[in-house]
Amino acid sequence: MAFSDQVKKLQGKNVKVETVRGNFFGRLVEVKSTTLILREHDNNRRTIIRDSKIIAVTEHDPNC
């Protein structure tokens, strides 16, 4: 199964994305062929992450 297919299962959930530039937390809004789009918890800002920079994507509880 391709990476994007696995990540699509987490769409709409709160996730932690580990990248080569640091960690990002937020709700996974959209999965495209080469990018992920997160909506951050604190504000309404969207973060776009290229899949070439991603190390891992895990489900995350925002209350922790």
Chimera marker file (.cmm) of the C-alpha trace (Angstrom):
<marker_set name="trace">
<marker id="1" x="0.000" y="0.000" z="0.000" r="1" g="1" b="0" radius="0.5"/>
<marker id="2" x="1.357" y="3.423" z="-0.940" r="1" g="1" b="0" radius="0.5"/>
<marker id="3" x="2.189" y="6.072" z="1.650" r="1" g="1" b="0" radius="0.5"/>
<marker id="4" x="-0.616" y="8.410" z="0.546" r="1" g="1" b="0" radius="0.5"/>
<marker id="5" x="-3.164" y="5.559" z="0.797" r="1" g="1" b="0" radius="0.5"/>
<marker id="6" x="-2.092" y="4.853" z="4.373" r="1" g="1" b="0" radius="0.5"/>
<marker id="7" x="-2.218" y="8.541" z="5.349" r="1" g="1" b="0" radius="0.5"/>
<marker id="8" x="-5.701" y="8.975" z="3.828" r="1" g="1" b="0" radius="0.5"/>
<marker id="9" x="-6.991" y="6.742" z="6.647" r="1" g="1" b="0" radius="0.5"/>
<marker id="10" x="-5.991" y="9.523" z="9.086" r="1" g="1" b="0" radius="0.5"/>
<marker id="11" x="-7.730" y="12.307" z="7.146" r="1" g="1" b="0" radius="0.5"/>
<marker id="12" x="-9.947" y="14.375" z="9.464" r="1" g="1" b="0" radius="0.5"/>
<marker id="13" x="-8.098" y="13.206" z="12.601" r="1" g="1" b="0" radius="0.5"/>
<marker id="14" x="-5.565" y="14.978" z="14.779" r="1" g="1" b="0" radius="0.5"/>
<marker id="15" x="-2.074" y="13.941" z="13.746" r="1" g="1" b="0" radius="0.5"/>
<marker id="16" x="1.589" y="14.534" z="14.482" r="1" g="1" b="0" radius="0.5"/>
<marker id="17" x="3.782" y="14.818" z="11.389" r="1" g="1" b="0" radius="0.5"/>
<marker id="18" x="7.517" y="14.344" z="11.916" r="1" g="1" b="0" radius="0.5"/>
<marker id="19" x="9.618" y="15.948" z="9.183" r="1" g="1" b="0" radius="0.5"/>
<marker id="20" x="13.266" y="16.706" z="8.562" r="1" g="1" b="0" radius="0.5"/>
<marker id="21" x="12.518" y="20.301" z="9.673" r="1" g="1" b="0" radius="0.5"/>
<marker id="22" x="10.670" y="19.480" z="12.916" r="1" g="1" b="0" radius="0.5"/>
<marker id="23" x="7.294" y="18.278" z="14.181" r="1" g="1" b="0" radius="0.5"/>
<marker id="24" x="3.881" y="19.625" z="13.181" r="1" g="1" b="0" radius="0.5"/>
<marker id="25" x="0.590" y="19.024" z="15.007" r="1" g="1" b="0" radius="0.5"/>
<marker id="26" x="-2.902" y="19.570" z="13.666" r="1" g="1" b="0" radius="0.5"/>
<marker id="27" x="-5.954" y="18.111" z="11.957" r="1" g="1" b="0" radius="0.5"/>
<marker id="28" x="-5.168" y="16.411" z="8.669" r="1" g="1" b="0" radius="0.5"/>
<marker id="29" x="-7.384" y="18.289" z="6.213" r="1" g="1" b="0" radius="0.5"/>
<marker id="30" x="-6.325" y="16.919" z="2.842" r="1" g="1" b="0" radius="0.5"/>
<marker id="31" x="-3.995" y="14.359" z="1.318" r="1" g="1" b="0" radius="0.5"/>
<marker id="32" x="-2.762" y="15.058" z="-2.196" r="1" g="1" b="0" radius="0.5"/>
<marker id="33" x="-0.347" y="13.050" z="-4.331" r="1" g="1" b="0" radius="0.5"/>
<marker id="34" x="2.764" y="14.940" z="-3.123" r="1" g="1" b="0" radius="0.5"/>
<marker id="35" x="1.582" y="16.992" z="-0.108" r="1" g="1" b="0" radius="0.5"/>
<marker id="36" x="-0.306" y="16.884" z="3.192" r="1" g="1" b="0" radius="0.5"/>
<marker id="37" x="-2.366" y="19.829" z="4.429" r="1" g="1" b="0" radius="0.5"/>
<marker id="38" x="-2.779" y="20.353" z="8.196" r="1" g="1" b="0" radius="0.5"/>
<marker id="39" x="-4.974" y="22.837" z="10.058" r="1" g="1" b="0" radius="0.5"/>
<marker id="40" x="-3.238" y="23.829" z="13.294" r="1" g="1" b="0" radius="0.5"/>
<marker id="41" x="-5.031" y="23.609" z="16.653" r="1" g="1" b="0" radius="0.5"/>
<marker id="42" x="-4.149" y="27.060" z="18.003" r="1" g="1" b="0" radius="0.5"/>
<marker id="43" x="-5.244" y="29.100" z="15.028" r="1" g="1" b="0" radius="0.5"/>
<marker id="44" x="-6.787" y="28.653" z="11.626" r="1" g="1" b="0" radius="0.5"/>
<marker id="45" x="-3.441" y="28.516" z="9.846" r="1" g="1" b="0" radius="0.5"/>
<marker id="46" x="-2.884" y="25.799" z="7.256" r="1" g="1" b="0" radius="0.5"/>
<marker id="47" x="0.447" y="24.024" z="6.946" r="1" g="1" b="0" radius="0.5"/>
<marker id="48" x="1.392" y="22.372" z="3.664" r="1" g="1" b="0" radius="0.5"/>
<marker id="49" x="4.049" y="19.651" z="3.917" r="1" g="1" b="0" radius="0.5"/>
<marker id="50" x="5.726" y="17.973" z="0.951" r="1" g="1" b="0" radius="0.5"/>
<marker id="51" x="5.832" y="14.191" z="1.239" r="1" g="1" b="0" radius="0.5"/>
<marker id="52" x="9.568" y="14.110" z="0.446" r="1" g="1" b="0" radius="0.5"/>
<marker id="53" x="10.212" y="15.845" z="3.811" r="1" g="1" b="0" radius="0.5"/>
<marker id="54" x="8.007" y="13.517" z="5.906" r="1" g="1" b="0" radius="0.5"/>
<marker id="55" x="9.550" y="10.945" z="8.221" r="1" g="1" b="0" radius="0.5"/>
<marker id="56" x="6.396" y="9.716" z="10.023" r="1" g="1" b="0" radius="0.5"/>
<marker id="57" x="2.698" y="10.481" z="10.501" r="1" g="1" b="0" radius="0.5"/>
<marker id="58" x="0.959" y="9.316" z="13.670" r="1" g="1" b="0" radius="0.5"/>
<marker id="59" x="-2.431" y="9.911" z="15.282" r="1" g="1" b="0" radius="0.5"/>
<marker id="60" x="-2.147" y="12.426" z="18.126" r="1" g="1" b="0" radius="0.5"/>
<marker id="61" x="-4.314" y="13.336" z="21.108" r="1" g="1" b="0" radius="0.5"/>
<marker id="62" x="-4.383" y="17.176" z="21.330" r="1" g="1" b="0" radius="0.5"/>
<marker id="63" x="-5.226" y="17.069" z="25.060" r="1" g="1" b="0" radius="0.5"/>
<marker id="64" x="-1.786" y="15.678" z="25.986" r="1" g="1" b="0" radius="0.5"/>
<link id1="1" id2="2" r="1" g="1" b="0" radius="0.2"/>
<link id1="2" id2="3" r="1" g="1" b="0" radius="0.2"/>
<link id1="3" id2="4" r="1" g="1" b="0" radius="0.2"/>
<link id1="4" id2="5" r="1" g="1" b="0" radius="0.2"/>
<link id1="5" id2="6" r="1" g="1" b="0" radius="0.2"/>
<link id1="6" id2="7" r="1" g="1" b="0" radius="0.2"/>
<link id1="7" id2="8" r="1" g="1" b="0" radius="0.2"/>
<link id1="8" id2="9" r="1" g="1" b="0" radius="0.2"/>
<link id1="9" id2="10" r="1" g="1" b="0" radius="0.2"/>
<link id1="10" id2="11" r="1" g="1" b="0" radius="0.2"/>
<link id1="11" id2="12" r="1" g="1" b="0" radius="0.2"/>
<link id1="12" id2="13" r="1" g="1" b="0" radius="0.2"/>
<link id1="13" id2="14" r="1" g="1" b="0" radius="0.2"/>
<link id1="14" id2="15" r="1" g="1" b="0" radius="0.2"/>
<link id1="15" id2="16" r="1" g="1" b="0" radius="0.2"/>
<link id1="16" id2="17" r="1" g="1" b="0" radius="0.2"/>
<link id1="17" id2="18" r="1" g="1" b="0" radius="0.2"/>
<link id1="18" id2="19" r="1" g="1" b="0" radius="0.2"/>
<link id1="19" id2="20" r="1" g="1" b="0" radius="0.2"/>
<link id1="20" id2="21" r="1" g="1" b="0" radius="0.2"/>
<link id1="21" id2="22" r="1" g="1" b="0" radius="0.2"/>
<link id1="22" id2="23" r="1" g="1" b="0" radius="0.2"/>
<link id1="23" id2="24" r="1" g="1" b="0" radius="0.2"/>
<link id1="24" id2="25" r="1" g="1" b="0" radius="0.2"/>
<link id1="25" id2="26" r="1" g="1" b="0" radius="0.2"/>
<link id1="26" id2="27" r="1" g="1" b="0" radius="0.2"/>
<link id1="27" id2="28" r="1" g="1" b="0" radius="0.2"/>
<link id1="28" id2="29" r="1" g="1" b="0" radius="0.2"/>
<link id1="29" id2="30" r="1" g="1" b="0" radius="0.2"/>
<link id1="30" id2="31" r="1" g="1" b="0" radius="0.2"/>
<link id1="31" id2="32" r="1" g="1" b="0" radius="0.2"/>
<link id1="32" id2="33" r="1" g="1" b="0" radius="0.2"/>
<link id1="33" id2="34" r="1" g="1" b="0" radius="0.2"/>
<link id1="34" id2="35" r="1" g="1" b="0" radius="0.2"/>
<link id1="35" id2="36" r="1" g="1" b="0" radius="0.2"/>
<link id1="36" id2="37" r="1" g="1" b="0" radius="0.2"/>
<link id1="37" id2="38" r="1" g="1" b="0" radius="0.2"/>
<link id1="38" id2="39" r="1" g="1" b="0" radius="0.2"/>
<link id1="39" id2="40" r="1" g="1" b="0" radius="0.2"/>
<link id1="40" id2="41" r="1" g="1" b="0" radius="0.2"/>
<link id1="41" id2="42" r="1" g="1" b="0" radius="0.2"/>
<link id1="42" id2="43" r="1" g="1" b="0" radius="0.2"/>
<link id1="43" id2="44" r="1" g="1" b="0" radius="0.2"/>
<link id1="44" id2="45" r="1" g="1" b="0" radius="0.2"/>
<link id1="45" id2="46" r="1" g="1" b="0" radius="0.2"/>
<link id1="46" id2="47" r="1" g="1" b="0" radius="0.2"/>
<link id1="47" id2="48" r="1" g="1" b="0" radius="0.2"/>
<link id1="48" id2="49" r="1" g="1" b="0" radius="0.2"/>
<link id1="49" id2="50" r="1" g="1" b="0" radius="0.2"/>
<link id1="50" id2="51" r="1" g="1" b="0" radius="0.2"/>
<link id1="51" id2="52" r="1" g="1" b="0" radius="0.2"/>
<link id1="52" id2="53" r="1" g="1" b="0" radius="0.2"/>
<link id1="53" id2="54" r="1" g="1" b="0" radius="0.2"/>
<link id1="54" id2="55" r="1" g="1" b="0" radius="0.2"/>
<link id1="55" id2="56" r="1" g="1" b="0" radius="0.2"/>
<link id1="56" id2="57" r="1" g="1" b="0" radius="0.2"/>
<link id1="57" id2="58" r="1" g="1" b="0" radius="0.2"/>
<link id1="58" id2="59" r="1" g="1" b="0" radius="0.2"/>
<link id1="59" id2="60" r="1" g="1" b="0" radius="0.2"/>
<link id1="60" id2="61" r="1" g="1" b="0" radius="0.2"/>
<link id1="61" id2="62" r="1" g="1" b="0" radius="0.2"/>
<link id1="62" id2="63" r="1" g="1" b="0" radius="0.2"/>
<link id1="63" id2="64" r="1" g="1" b="0" radius="0.2"/>
</marker_set>
